[in-house]
Amino acid sequence: MTMRYGFIGLGNLGGHMAASLLREGFDVSVTDIDPSLAKRHLDMGKGCIWADSPAELARDCDAIITCLPSPAVSEKVLTEMLTTARPGTTWIEMSTLGRDDILRLATIASAKGVETMEAPVTGGVHLAAQGKITVLAGGEQQLFNKHKPAFEAMGDKIFHMGPLGSASIIKVITNMLAFIHLVADGEALMLAKRGGLDLKTAWEAIAASSGSSFVHETEGQLILNGSYDVAFNMDLALKDLGFAMNFGREFGVPMDLAGLTNQTFVRGKAAYGGEAQSTQIVKLLEDVLETDLRADGFPARLE
């Protein structure tokens, strides 16, 4: 814990993970395009320092974590970091990038003496808030061992998937499955509703059955509440589904369900906008059938 970590990107996921590092006693410098997001971190104690820019942050950190919305933003931030980062610094990319993106950016970082790890996360914002999110790491074993205490501070289940690029593949796979399950769960709940079942009891029965899924047990509650507030939007879902479709073409794998799900999310974005919650994909079915999926006793947000 003598290392100072930098954390760039204090949004829905990154803000919680940076807070977890501070809670576990790590020294952390933070920055974000929105300085107000850092208030809770600065209030946590002297271990947290604000930096005005990625370049200022990188100057004094041994490892720099980024959690950003797109490959383009990651590249822009990395370019700024590399103007001041010392040789031997580790860049830990926790954003969801394509495999080609992380490998290309790692080459750029390596030319400046900066080593790269990828560590995208999965499980949802509520698990990030609890410090129990799943971390999918890719990179050299010695780097993984070096930064494993930081991963364990942020997450509950930590997987070293293999060399750089490996984590990008498994993260896209897990997200692809989550979006397929989300569309399927909407159809299942609608069948229950139109079949005259009590939706609360139906949700509980599915959760206790062989047909259950993590998505049903978590995001299904937000659908039944009507908030849809999963803190993940349509644009991000389409980005990840695009990565999955690209892997399908590269690896020669037919992607029937993923392809259908991708088109469903294209329709969702057209209907509600790219900033709409990804769970609102189920609202397409609610709207066309003029049937709301609502039940009492479900939370507006997952805790």
PyMOL commands that set and color helices and strands:
alter all, ss='L'
color gray80, all
select helices_A, chain A and resi 14-23+35-42+54-59+71-81+99-110+125-130+141-154+166-194+199-207+214-225+234-251+256-272+278-289
alter helices_A, ss='H'
color red, helices_A
select strands_A, chain A and resi 4-8+27-31+48-50+63-66+90-93+115-118+121-122+133-138+155-162
alter strands_A, ss='S'
color yellow, strands_A
deselect
rebuild
show_as cartoon
